[in-house]
């Protein structure tokens, strides 16, 4: 945890538009270490855009963002943020041609994780995907792909997990697992920032909520 | 300290593993290259005339066109599965991603060139195997792979991938094409000594300039 600040994520006066559509207009908020923040709103309200800005995939048109007291504008700080962050976006972002295990081993190597086998085993039993470890991702159901994608984002036990609708495509058991993962992380003082359409999931997993009102036209 | 070379190798191994499983890029590349060379061979009455006139043109146009098509396929999967985004949120500099893609594509192009050279030497009775041409081909492949990977990623985001890639790629690599065609022509006519040094410096300069520029710009084009 940063010594001089309890904020893990801070967005100030963020403005983002796609051509004439203003998606985010003068948006500011902070997330403290250990919070579990859920963001909700109708389709096109900018949930995914905010999450992409928070993980450095998108640049806001104006405004500033700091994660763990660091900024994406410095390439060195950007790498430091990314090494302590887990990201699960709407797309599963795993290689369909590889097996679940091959995907997790690959990302573990990229993240420089040392005890890869133990770590992957722990995550696979946590998400109940042990029996799919040697199955090609392309052959998995959407729900299991989602779980594998969550597994990928948990590999480095991130200080902040950014997840775009982590419960989507999951059955009740899958939703329960994801909810358990998020609450366990919160109990361990780790931060979650996720978007959802489900009010039940929001109630279950968040300590703070943010409602987005939607896009406007310039 | 982070071992970037190890990460680069991990990225390359991953791409090669996927290619070994799917065989999509290499099959596309080799098949198109073979088809182009064979069509030229079938439509030319006296294949021995090819030697002096347009042997180099046939060889390198096969490489370029087959390479462009394979490149589109290679990057289409990354875009479709959003796996490039996944790499962008990993703690790796964007240049490492560009280099890994370029090296993987370099391997694919080199394989296709070996096939094209072998077929051309048989079909057109060309004597094209020389150390100098081999060195020139490596320099060409480096430049072509880096520039191709750069524009391949831009084109993969478009609905008209094939057209966009060809339109972006071909004009940029004209100096590189001039370099390799001149050296190949000289090799075919056994005049390799004359302008070799001059053309070699053109090829090497192209590679240095474009590797530097593309590495610098790659991070920016990855942003949506």
Contacts between the chains, C-beta under 8 A, distances in Angstrom:
chain1	res1	chain2	res2	distance
A	52	B	224	7.6
A	55	B	89	5.2
A	56	B	88	7.6
A	56	B	89	6.8
A	57	B	85	6.1
A	57	B	88	6.0
A	57	B	89	6.3
A	57	B	223	7.5
A	57	B	224	6.8
A	58	B	223	7.0
A	58	B	224	5.7
A	59	B	223	5.8
A	75	B	93	6.7
A	75	B	219	7.8
A	79	B	91	4.5
A	79	B	92	7.6
A	79	B	93	7.0
A	80	B	91	7.5
A	82	B	89	6.0
A	82	B	90	6.2
A	82	B	91	4.1
A	83	B	91	3.9
A	85	B	89	7.2
A	87	B	86	7.9
A	87	B	89	4.3
A	89	B	82	7.2
A	89	B	85	6.9
A	91	B	81	7.1
A	91	B	82	3.9
A	91	B	85	7.3
A	92	B	81	7.5
A	92	B	82	7.7
A	93	B	81	7.1
A	93	B	82	4.9
A	93	B	83	5.9
A	93	B	85	5.9
A	93	B	86	3.6
A	94	B	81	7.5
A	94	B	83	7.1
A	94	B	86	7.1
A	95	B	14	7.3
A	95	B	18	6.3
A	95	B	81	6.8
A	95	B	83	5.7
A	96	B	81	5.9
A	97	B	18	4.7
A	97	B	21	5.2
A	97	B	22	5.6
A	97	B	77	7.8
A	98	B	14	7.6
A	98	B	17	6.9
A	98	B	18	6.6
A	98	B	21	7.7
A	102	B	17	7.2
A	106	B	10	6.7
A	106	B	14	5.2
A	107	B	90	7.3
A	109	B	6	7.8
A	109	B	7	7.5
A	109	B	10	4.5
A	110	B	7	6.1
A	110	B	10	6.2
A	110	B	11	7.6
A	110	B	87	7.7
A	110	B	90	5.1
A	110	B	91	7.8
A	110	B	92	6.4
A	111	B	90	6.8
A	111	B	91	7.0
A	112	B	2	6.6
A	152	B	86	7.7
